[in-house]
Structure formats: structure tokens, C-alpha cells
């Protein structure tokens, strides 16, 4: 009977460990574009990288695998975003709100 319990318990614990792994972590980057121009942002969160095209006067969020802090770049401007911080694009530069 103990062998049957172990056959069930061991795979369950392995799956639980994988589910709680940082690979499954996600972070959302909030953004607002106050300009009349479309921009492409480069986002890096703990090794996960992605790009995001933001339309003029648009607001929203982008969810990435990884965890905060995230680096958001636009041209030569870079900001480091923590949890619940918003990136604002104004006059072609990035600002934290």
C-alpha cells in the first residue's frame, strides 16, 4: 500500500515543483502613448525579450514570461519598470508614472 501511495505522490510533487518554477512567472508592462506617432518598444524581463508596437494615443499592457524588474527601451531612452509602474511615451521619450 505504501508503494501505491508513493507512485502517486512522487509524480504529483514533481508536477507541483514545475508549476511553481519561475519559468511560469509572468509580468505585465503598462504603457501610454501621448504622442501622435507610433513607436516600437523593446521589453526585457529577466531574460525574456519582446517588442511592442504602440499606436498614437494608445494605452494598454503587454504580458511577458519573466518577472520584474523589466527594462523598456525606445531608441536611446531606457527605463526600469517594477511591479505596477506605467511607462509613458511623451515627445519620443520614456517616462515612469
Backbone as XML, in Angstrom:
<?xml version="1.0"?>
<chain id="A" units="angstrom">
  <residue number="1" name="UNK">
    <atom name="N" x="0.819" y="-1.191" z="0.000"/>
    <atom name="CA" x="0.000" y="0.000" z="0.000"/>
    <atom name="C" x="0.869" y="1.264" z="0.000"/>
  </residue>
  <residue number="2" name="UNK">
    <atom name="N" x="1.966" y="1.244" z="0.748"/>
    <atom name="CA" x="2.859" y="2.403" z="0.776"/>
    <atom name="C" x="3.455" y="2.650" z="-0.609"/>
  </residue>
  <residue number="3" name="UNK">
    <atom name="N" x="3.733" y="1.582" z="-1.354"/>
    <atom name="CA" x="4.288" y="1.735" z="-2.702"/>
    <atom name="C" x="3.282" y="2.412" z="-3.624"/>
  </residue>
  <residue number="4" name="UNK">
    <atom name="N" x="2.004" y="2.092" z="-3.473"/>
    <atom name="CA" x="0.968" y="2.723" z="-4.302"/>
    <atom name="C" x="0.861" y="4.218" z="-4.003"/>
  </residue>
  <residue number="5" name="UNK">
    <atom name="N" x="0.965" y="4.549" z="-2.741"/>
    <atom name="CA" x="0.899" y="5.970" z="-2.354"/>
    <atom name="C" x="2.107" y="6.714" z="-2.912"/>
  </residue>
  <residue number="6" name="UNK">
    <atom name="N" x="3.288" y="6.114" z="-2.817"/>
    <atom name="CA" x="4.489" y="6.758" z="-3.332"/>
    <atom name="C" x="4.438" y="6.910" z="-4.849"/>
  </residue>
  <residue number="7" name="UNK">
    <atom name="N" x="3.861" y="5.931" z="-5.543"/>
    <atom name="CA" x="3.738" y="6.022" z="-7.000"/>
    <atom name="C" x="2.878" y="7.209" z="-7.400"/>
  </residue>
  <residue number="8" name="UNK">
    <atom name="N" x="1.922" y="7.552" z="-6.590"/>
    <atom name="CA" x="1.061" y="8.691" z="-6.867"/>
    <atom name="C" x="1.681" y="9.995" z="-6.351"/>
  </residue>
  <residue number="9" name="UNK">
    <atom name="N" x="2.277" y="9.949" z="-5.180"/>
    <atom name="CA" x="2.774" y="11.141" z="-4.515"/>
    <atom name="C" x="3.997" y="11.736" z="-5.208"/>
  </residue>
  <residue number="10" name="UNK">
    <atom name="N" x="4.937" y="10.918" z="-5.614"/>
    <atom name="CA" x="6.177" y="11.422" z="-6.209"/>
    <atom name="C" x="5.901" y="12.201" z="-7.509"/>
  </residue>
  <residue number="11" name="UNK">
    <atom name="N" x="5.152" y="11.640" z="-8.483"/>
    <atom name="CA" x="4.869" y="12.447" z="-9.688"/>
    <atom name="C" x="4.079" y="13.717" z="-9.382"/>
  </residue>
  <residue number="12" name="UNK">
    <atom name="N" x="3.195" y="13.668" z="-8.401"/>
    <atom name="CA" x="2.425" y="14.856" z="-8.036"/>
    <atom name="C" x="3.331" y="15.950" z="-7.496"/>
  </residue>
  <residue number="13" name="UNK">
    <atom name="N" x="4.289" y="15.582" z="-6.677"/>
    <atom name="CA" x="5.227" y="16.565" z="-6.125"/>
    <atom name="C" x="6.121" y="17.151" z="-7.219"/>
  </residue>
  <residue number="14" name="UNK">
    <atom name="N" x="6.507" y="16.332" z="-8.176"/>
    <atom name="CA" x="7.326" y="16.829" z="-9.288"/>
    <atom name="C" x="6.538" y="17.853" z="-10.099"/>
  </residue>
  <residue number="15" name="UNK">
    <atom name="N" x="5.290" y="17.532" z="-10.413"/>
    <atom name="CA" x="4.457" y="18.478" z="-11.157"/>
    <atom name="C" x="4.225" y="19.763" z="-10.384"/>
  </residue>
  <residue number="16" name="UNK">
    <atom name="N" x="4.032" y="19.648" z="-9.095"/>
    <atom name="CA" x="3.846" y="20.832" z="-8.260"/>
    <atom name="C" x="5.101" y="21.700" z="-8.283"/>
  </residue>
  <residue number="17" name="UNK">
    <atom name="N" x="6.258" y="21.074" z="-8.223"/>
    <atom name="CA" x="7.519" y="21.813" z="-8.277"/>
    <atom name="C" x="7.692" y="22.531" z="-9.604"/>
  </residue>
  <residue number="18" name="UNK">
    <atom name="N" x="7.325" y="21.891" z="-10.706"/>
    <atom name="CA" x="7.426" y="22.535" z="-12.014"/>
    <atom name="C" x="6.458" y="23.694" z="-12.145"/>
  </residue>
  <residue number="19" name="UNK">
    <atom name="N" x="5.275" y="23.541" z="-11.597"/>
    <atom name="CA" x="4.262" y="24.591" z="-11.699"/>
    <atom name="C" x="4.663" y="25.834" z="-10.909"/>
  </residue>
  <residue number="20" name="UNK">
    <atom name="N" x="5.439" y="25.668" z="-9.853"/>
    <atom name="CA" x="5.835" y="26.819" z="-9.044"/>
    <atom name="C" x="7.182" y="27.379" z="-9.484"/>
  </residue>
  <residue number="21" name="UNK">
    <atom name="N" x="7.740" y="26.856" z="-10.539"/>
    <atom name="CA" x="9.030" y="27.294" z="-11.051"/>
    <atom name="C" x="8.924" y="28.698" z="-11.621"/>
  </residue>
  <residue number="22" name="UNK">
    <atom name="N" x="10.023" y="29.500" z="-11.618"/>
    <atom name="CA" x="9.995" y="30.853" z="-12.163"/>
    <atom name="C" x="9.711" y="30.901" z="-13.664"/>
  </residue>
  <residue number="23" name="UNK">
    <atom name="N" x="9.848" y="29.779" z="-14.348"/>
    <atom name="CA" x="9.554" y="29.749" z="-15.777"/>
    <atom name="C" x="8.104" y="30.152" z="-16.031"/>
  </residue>
  <residue number="24" name="UNK">
    <atom name="N" x="7.242" y="29.879" z="-15.083"/>
    <atom name="CA" x="5.824" y="30.171" z="-15.240"/>
    <atom name="C" x="5.467" y="31.597" z="-14.806"/>
  </residue>
  <residue number="25" name="UNK">
    <atom name="N" x="6.415" y="32.330" z="-14.277"/>
    <atom name="CA" x="6.138" y="33.689" z="-13.810"/>
    <atom name="C" x="5.816" y="34.597" z="-14.988"/>
  </residue>
  <residue number="26" name="UNK">
    <atom name="N" x="4.907" y="35.535" z="-14.770"/>
    <atom name="CA" x="4.535" y="36.496" z="-15.808"/>
    <atom name="C" x="4.499" y="37.888" z="-15.210"/>
  </residue>
  <residue number="27" name="UNK">
    <atom name="N" x="4.779" y="38.864" z="-16.046"/>
    <atom name="CA" x="4.740" y="40.254" z="-15.615"/>
    <atom name="C" x="4.038" y="41.067" z="-16.698"/>
  </residue>
  <residue number="28" name="UNK">
    <atom name="N" x="3.262" y="42.046" z="-16.287"/>
    <atom name="CA" x="2.587" y="42.933" z="-17.237"/>
    <atom name="C" x="3.254" y="44.296" z="-17.219"/>
  </residue>
  <residue number="29" name="UNK">
    <atom name="N" x="3.518" y="44.815" z="-18.411"/>
    <atom name="CA" x="4.090" y="46.150" z="-18.565"/>
    <atom name="C" x="2.975" y="47.063" z="-19.067"/>
  </residue>
  <residue number="30" name="UNK">
    <atom name="N" x="2.658" y="48.093" z="-18.279"/>
    <atom name="CA" x="1.605" y="49.052" z="-18.625"/>
    <atom name="C" x="2.220" y="50.189" z="-19.431"/>
  </residue>
  <residue number="31" name="UNK">
    <atom name="N" x="1.481" y="50.670" z="-20.444"/>
    <atom name="CA" x="2.017" y="51.746" z="-21.272"/>
    <atom name="C" x="0.919" y="52.722" z="-21.698"/>
  </residue>
  <residue number="32" name="UNK">
    <atom name="N" x="1.360" y="53.973" z="-21.956"/>
    <atom name="CA" x="0.500" y="55.027" z="-22.502"/>
    <atom name="C" x="1.351" y="55.806" z="-23.493"/>
  </residue>
  <residue number="33" name="UNK">
    <atom name="N" x="0.808" y="56.032" z="-24.691"/>
    <atom name="CA" x="1.490" y="56.847" z="-25.698"/>
    <atom name="C" x="0.733" y="58.162" z="-25.830"/>
  </residue>
  <residue number="34" name="UNK">
    <atom name="N" x="1.374" y="59.261" z="-25.463"/>
    <atom name="CA" x="0.726" y="60.579" z="-25.518"/>
    <atom name="C" x="1.054" y="61.324" z="-26.811"/>
  </residue>
  <residue number="35" name="UNK">
    <atom name="N" x="1.837" y="60.683" z="-27.686"/>
    <atom name="CA" x="2.257" y="61.324" z="-28.931"/>
    <atom name="C" x="1.323" y="60.983" z="-30.092"/>
  </residue>
  <residue number="36" name="UNK">
    <atom name="N" x="1.526" y="61.697" z="-31.202"/>
    <atom name="CA" x="0.788" y="61.442" z="-32.435"/>
    <atom name="C" x="1.511" y="60.436" z="-33.335"/>
  </residue>
  <residue number="37" name="UNK">
    <atom name="N" x="2.533" y="59.786" z="-32.801"/>
    <atom name="CA" x="3.382" y="58.879" z="-33.571"/>
    <atom name="C" x="3.319" y="57.469" z="-33.004"/>
  </residue>
  <residue number="38" name="UNK">
    <atom name="N" x="3.435" y="56.487" z="-33.874"/>
    <atom name="CA" x="3.513" y="55.088" z="-33.462"/>
    <atom name="C" x="4.969" y="54.770" z="-33.107"/>
  </residue>
  <residue number="39" name="UNK">
    <atom name="N" x="5.186" y="53.975" z="-32.056"/>
    <atom name="CA" x="6.535" y="53.602" z="-31.614"/>
    <atom name="C" x="6.615" y="52.100" z="-31.387"/>
  </residue>
  <residue number="40" name="UNK">
    <atom name="N" x="7.826" y="51.559" z="-31.527"/>
    <atom name="CA" x="8.080" y="50.160" z="-31.191"/>
    <atom name="C" x="8.995" y="50.118" z="-29.977"/>
  </residue>
  <residue number="41" name="UNK">
    <atom name="N" x="8.493" y="49.540" z="-28.895"/>
    <atom name="CA" x="9.250" y="49.407" z="-27.648"/>
    <atom name="C" x="9.924" y="48.045" z="-27.608"/>
  </residue>
  <residue number="42" name="UNK">
    <atom name="N" x="11.108" y="47.993" z="-27.041"/>
    <atom name="CA" x="11.801" y="46.740" z="-26.769"/>
    <atom name="C" x="11.683" y="46.490" z="-25.268"/>
  </residue>
  <residue number="43" name="UNK">
    <atom name="N" x="11.219" y="45.295" z="-24.904"/>
    <atom name="CA" x="10.982" y="44.978" z="-23.491"/>
    <atom name="C" x="11.777" y="43.738" z="-23.116"/>
  </residue>
  <residue number="44" name="UNK">
    <atom name="N" x="12.465" y="43.802" z="-21.982"/>
    <atom name="CA" x="13.229" y="42.667" z="-21.476"/>
    <atom name="C" x="12.899" y="42.474" z="-19.994"/>
  </residue>
  <residue number="45" name="UNK">
    <atom name="N" x="12.388" y="41.286" z="-19.659"/>
    <atom name="CA" x="12.041" y="40.961" z="-18.276"/>
    <atom name="C" x="12.763" y="39.690" z="-17.868"/>
  </residue>
  <residue number="46" name="UNK">
    <atom name="N" x="13.820" y="39.840" z="-17.094"/>
    <atom name="CA" x="14.539" y="38.692" z="-16.551"/>
    <atom name="C" x="14.919" y="37.690" z="-17.645"/>
  </residue>
  <residue number="47" name="UNK">
    <atom name="N" x="15.419" y="38.211" z="-18.752"/>
    <atom name="CA" x="15.857" y="37.349" z="-19.841"/>
    <atom name="C" x="14.841" y="37.161" z="-20.954"/>
  </residue>
  <residue number="48" name="UNK">
    <atom name="N" x="13.558" y="37.309" z="-20.674"/>
    <atom name="CA" x="12.535" y="37.194" z="-21.713"/>
    <atom name="C" x="12.468" y="38.518" z="-22.467"/>
  </residue>
  <residue number="49" name="UNK">
    <atom name="N" x="12.528" y="38.460" z="-23.792"/>
    <atom name="CA" x="12.527" y="39.678" z="-24.596"/>
    <atom name="C" x="11.374" y="39.667" z="-25.581"/>
  </residue>
  <residue number="50" name="UNK">
    <atom name="N" x="10.850" y="40.862" z="-25.837"/>
    <atom name="CA" x="9.756" y="41.001" z="-26.791"/>
    <atom name="C" x="9.747" y="42.441" z="-27.287"/>
  </residue>
  <residue number="51" name="UNK">
    <atom name="N" x="9.020" y="42.680" z="-28.361"/>
    <atom name="CA" x="8.836" y="44.044" z="-28.843"/>
    <atom name="C" x="7.339" y="44.340" z="-28.870"/>
  </residue>
  <residue number="52" name="UNK">
    <atom name="N" x="7.025" y="45.598" z="-28.831"/>
    <atom name="CA" x="5.632" y="46.033" z="-28.767"/>
    <atom name="C" x="5.477" y="47.306" z="-29.578"/>
  </residue>
  <residue number="53" name="UNK">
    <atom name="N" x="4.569" y="47.289" z="-30.538"/>
    <atom name="CA" x="4.260" y="48.493" z="-31.303"/>
    <atom name="C" x="3.077" y="49.187" z="-30.634"/>
  </residue>
  <residue number="54" name="UNK">
    <atom name="N" x="3.292" y="50.453" z="-30.279"/>
    <atom name="CA" x="2.272" y="51.246" z="-29.587"/>
    <atom name="C" x="1.766" y="52.314" z="-30.549"/>
  </residue>
  <residue number="55" name="UNK">
    <atom name="N" x="0.494" y="52.279" z="-30.812"/>
    <atom name="CA" x="-0.135" y="53.229" z="-31.726"/>
    <atom name="C" x="-0.284" y="54.599" z="-31.063"/>
  </residue>
  <residue number="56" name="UNK">
    <atom name="N" x="-0.483" y="55.662" z="-31.867"/>
    <atom name="CA" x="-0.658" y="57.009" z="-31.294"/>
    <atom name="C" x="-1.838" y="57.067" z="-30.319"/>
  </residue>
  <residue number="57" name="UNK">
    <atom name="N" x="-1.636" y="57.744" z="-29.214"/>
    <atom name="CA" x="-2.655" y="57.957" z="-28.179"/>
    <atom name="C" x="-3.262" y="56.652" z="-27.669"/>
  </residue>
  <residue number="58" name="UNK">
    <atom name="N" x="-2.468" y="55.593" z="-27.644"/>
    <atom name="CA" x="-2.946" y="54.285" z="-27.177"/>
    <atom name="C" x="-2.475" y="54.029" z="-25.756"/>
  </residue>
  <residue number="59" name="UNK">
    <atom name="N" x="-3.219" y="53.186" z="-25.061"/>
    <atom name="CA" x="-2.854" y="52.741" z="-23.716"/>
    <atom name="C" x="-3.179" y="51.261" z="-23.626"/>
  </residue>
  <residue number="60" name="UNK">
    <atom name="N" x="-2.420" y="50.544" z="-22.800"/>
    <atom name="CA" x="-2.689" y="49.122" z="-22.634"/>
    <atom name="C" x="-1.619" y="48.457" z="-21.801"/>
  </residue>
  <residue number="61" name="UNK">
    <atom name="N" x="-1.507" y="47.148" z="-21.958"/>
    <atom name="CA" x="-0.487" y="46.396" z="-21.236"/>
    <atom name="C" x="-0.015" y="45.241" z="-22.092"/>
  </residue>
  <residue number="62" name="UNK">
    <atom name="N" x="1.192" y="44.794" z="-21.823"/>
    <atom name="CA" x="1.790" y="43.654" z="-22.510"/>
    <atom name="C" x="2.264" y="42.693" z="-21.436"/>
  </residue>
  <residue number="63" name="UNK">
    <atom name="N" x="1.833" y="41.427" z="-21.518"/>
    <atom name="CA" x="2.228" y="40.425" z="-20.541"/>
    <atom name="C" x="3.332" y="39.556" z="-21.123"/>
  </residue>
  <residue number="64" name="UNK">
    <atom name="N" x="4.395" y="39.395" z="-20.345"/>
    <atom name="CA" x="5.550" y="38.609" z="-20.765"/>
    <atom name="C" x="5.868" y="37.537" z="-19.737"/>
  </residue>
  <residue number="65" name="UNK">
    <atom name="N" x="6.473" y="36.459" z="-20.204"/>
    <atom name="CA" x="7.024" y="35.484" z="-19.269"/>
    <atom name="C" x="8.230" y="36.139" z="-18.614"/>
  </residue>
  <residue number="66" name="UNK">
    <atom name="N" x="8.434" y="35.893" z="-17.366"/>
    <atom name="CA" x="9.534" y="36.512" z="-16.635"/>
    <atom name="C" x="9.020" y="37.180" z="-15.384"/>
  </residue>
  <residue number="67" name="UNK">
    <atom name="N" x="9.877" y="37.953" z="-14.756"/>
    <atom name="CA" x="9.459" y="38.669" z="-13.552"/>
    <atom name="C" x="10.131" y="40.026" z="-13.516"/>
  </residue>
  <residue number="68" name="UNK">
    <atom name="N" x="9.554" y="40.931" z="-12.739"/>
    <atom name="CA" x="10.084" y="42.285" z="-12.620"/>
    <atom name="C" x="11.419" y="42.240" z="-11.878"/>
  </residue>
  <residue number="69" name="UNK">
    <atom name="N" x="12.287" y="43.183" z="-12.122"/>
    <atom name="CA" x="12.125" y="44.384" z="-12.923"/>
    <atom name="C" x="12.285" y="44.103" z="-14.415"/>
  </residue>
  <residue number="70" name="UNK">
    <atom name="N" x="11.653" y="44.955" z="-15.229"/>
    <atom name="CA" x="11.742" y="44.872" z="-16.679"/>
    <atom name="C" x="12.409" y="46.143" z="-17.203"/>
  </residue>
  <residue number="71" name="UNK">
    <atom name="N" x="13.135" y="45.993" z="-18.291"/>
    <atom name="CA" x="13.737" y="47.140" z="-18.955"/>
    <atom name="C" x="12.958" y="47.411" z="-20.225"/>
  </residue>
  <residue number="72" name="UNK">
    <atom name="N" x="12.498" y="48.641" z="-20.382"/>
    <atom name="CA" x="11.763" y="49.054" z="-21.582"/>
    <atom name="C" x="12.631" y="50.083" z="-22.290"/>
  </residue>
  <residue number="73" name="UNK">
    <atom name="N" x="12.848" y="49.876" z="-23.594"/>
    <atom name="CA" x="13.711" y="50.763" z="-24.373"/>
    <atom name="C" x="12.962" y="51.339" z="-25.559"/>
  </residue>
  <residue number="74" name="UNK">
    <atom name="N" x="13.270" y="52.590" z="-25.850"/>
    <atom name="CA" x="12.775" y="53.278" z="-27.041"/>
    <atom name="C" x="13.927" y="54.140" z="-27.534"/>
  </residue>
  <residue number="75" name="UNK">
    <atom name="N" x="14.563" y="53.716" z="-28.616"/>
    <atom name="CA" x="15.744" y="54.426" z="-29.102"/>
    <atom name="C" x="16.829" y="54.398" z="-28.037"/>
  </residue>
  <residue number="76" name="UNK">
    <atom name="N" x="17.298" y="55.576" z="-27.645"/>
    <atom name="CA" x="18.345" y="55.668" z="-26.620"/>
    <atom name="C" x="17.782" y="55.792" z="-25.215"/>
  </residue>
  <residue number="77" name="UNK">
    <atom name="N" x="16.457" y="55.877" z="-25.085"/>
    <atom name="CA" x="15.821" y="56.025" z="-23.778"/>
    <atom name="C" x="15.504" y="54.648" z="-23.193"/>
  </residue>
  <residue number="78" name="UNK">
    <atom name="N" x="15.903" y="54.426" z="-21.943"/>
    <atom name="CA" x="15.607" y="53.178" z="-21.232"/>
    <atom name="C" x="15.055" y="53.500" z="-19.860"/>
  </residue>
  <residue number="79" name="UNK">
    <atom name="N" x="14.068" y="52.712" z="-19.437"/>
    <atom name="CA" x="13.552" y="52.822" z="-18.076"/>
    <atom name="C" x="13.444" y="51.420" z="-17.492"/>
  </residue>
  <residue number="80" name="UNK">
    <atom name="N" x="13.586" y="51.320" z="-16.190"/>
    <atom name="CA" x="13.420" y="50.059" z="-15.480"/>
    <atom name="C" x="12.083" y="50.097" z="-14.756"/>
  </residue>
  <residue number="81" name="UNK">
    <atom name="N" x="11.236" y="49.124" z="-15.063"/>
    <atom name="CA" x="9.870" y="49.095" z="-14.558"/>
    <atom name="C" x="9.742" y="48.030" z="-13.480"/>
  </residue>
  <residue number="82" name="UNK">
    <atom name="N" x="9.212" y="48.422" z="-12.339"/>
    <atom name="CA" x="8.880" y="47.487" z="-11.264"/>
    <atom name="C" x="7.395" y="47.130" z="-11.389"/>
  </residue>
  <residue number="83" name="UNK">
    <atom name="N" x="6.917" y="46.334" z="-10.478"/>
    <atom name="CA" x="5.503" y="45.947" z="-10.492"/>
    <atom name="C" x="4.610" y="47.184" z="-10.368"/>
  </residue>
  <residue number="84" name="UNK">
    <atom name="N" x="3.549" y="47.221" z="-11.157"/>
    <atom name="CA" x="2.514" y="48.265" z="-11.120"/>
    <atom name="C" x="2.990" y="49.650" z="-11.534"/>
  </residue>
  <residue number="85" name="UNK">
    <atom name="N" x="4.107" y="49.747" z="-12.239"/>
    <atom name="CA" x="4.539" y="51.038" z="-12.765"/>
    <atom name="C" x="4.129" y="51.136" z="-14.229"/>
  </residue>
  <residue number="86" name="UNK">
    <atom name="N" x="3.856" y="52.342" z="-14.658"/>
    <atom name="CA" x="3.403" y="52.577" z="-16.027"/>
    <atom name="C" x="4.457" y="53.351" z="-16.803"/>
  </residue>
  <residue number="87" name="UNK">
    <atom name="N" x="4.681" y="52.941" z="-18.041"/>
    <atom name="CA" x="5.596" y="53.644" z="-18.935"/>
    <atom name="C" x="4.767" y="54.609" z="-19.782"/>
  </residue>
  <residue number="88" name="UNK">
    <atom name="N" x="5.180" y="55.873" z="-19.796"/>
    <atom name="CA" x="4.510" y="56.876" z="-20.614"/>
    <atom name="C" x="5.473" y="57.343" z="-21.699"/>
  </residue>
  <residue number="89" name="UNK">
    <atom name="N" x="4.969" y="57.390" z="-22.928"/>
    <atom name="CA" x="5.752" y="57.915" z="-24.048"/>
    <atom name="C" x="5.276" y="59.338" z="-24.296"/>
  </residue>
  <residue number="90" name="UNK">
    <atom name="N" x="6.220" y="60.274" z="-24.208"/>
    <atom name="CA" x="5.901" y="61.684" z="-24.437"/>
    <atom name="C" x="7.077" y="62.322" z="-25.165"/>
  </residue>
  <residue number="91" name="UNK">
    <atom name="N" x="6.811" y="62.943" z="-26.307"/>
    <atom name="CA" x="7.835" y="63.586" z="-27.126"/>
    <atom name="C" x="8.954" y="62.618" z="-27.496"/>
  </residue>
  <residue number="92" name="UNK">
    <atom name="N" x="8.594" y="61.370" z="-27.769"/>
    <atom name="CA" x="9.555" y="60.366" z="-28.224"/>
    <atom name="C" x="10.453" y="59.794" z="-27.144"/>
  </residue>
  <residue number="93" name="UNK">
    <atom name="N" x="10.168" y="60.092" z="-25.874"/>
    <atom name="CA" x="10.966" y="59.583" z="-24.755"/>
    <atom name="C" x="10.098" y="58.827" z="-23.777"/>
  </residue>
  <residue number="94" name="UNK">
    <atom name="N" x="10.727" y="57.958" z="-22.984"/>
    <atom name="CA" x="10.033" y="57.153" z="-21.990"/>
    <atom name="C" x="10.118" y="57.798" z="-20.613"/>
  </residue>
  <residue number="95" name="UNK">
    <atom name="N" x="9.001" y="57.738" z="-19.888"/>
    <atom name="CA" x="8.927" y="58.245" z="-18.520"/>
    <atom name="C" x="8.161" y="57.243" z="-17.683"/>
  </residue>
  <residue number="96" name="UNK">
    <atom name="N" x="8.485" y="57.173" z="-16.392"/>
    <atom name="CA" x="7.735" y="56.329" z="-15.463"/>
    <atom name="C" x="6.680" y="57.153" z="-14.770"/>
  </residue>
  <residue number="97" name="UNK">
    <atom name="N" x="5.498" y="56.590" z="-14.610"/>
    <atom name="CA" x="4.405" y="57.265" z="-13.911"/>
    <atom name="C" x="4.166" y="56.544" z="-12.592"/>
  </residue>
</chain>
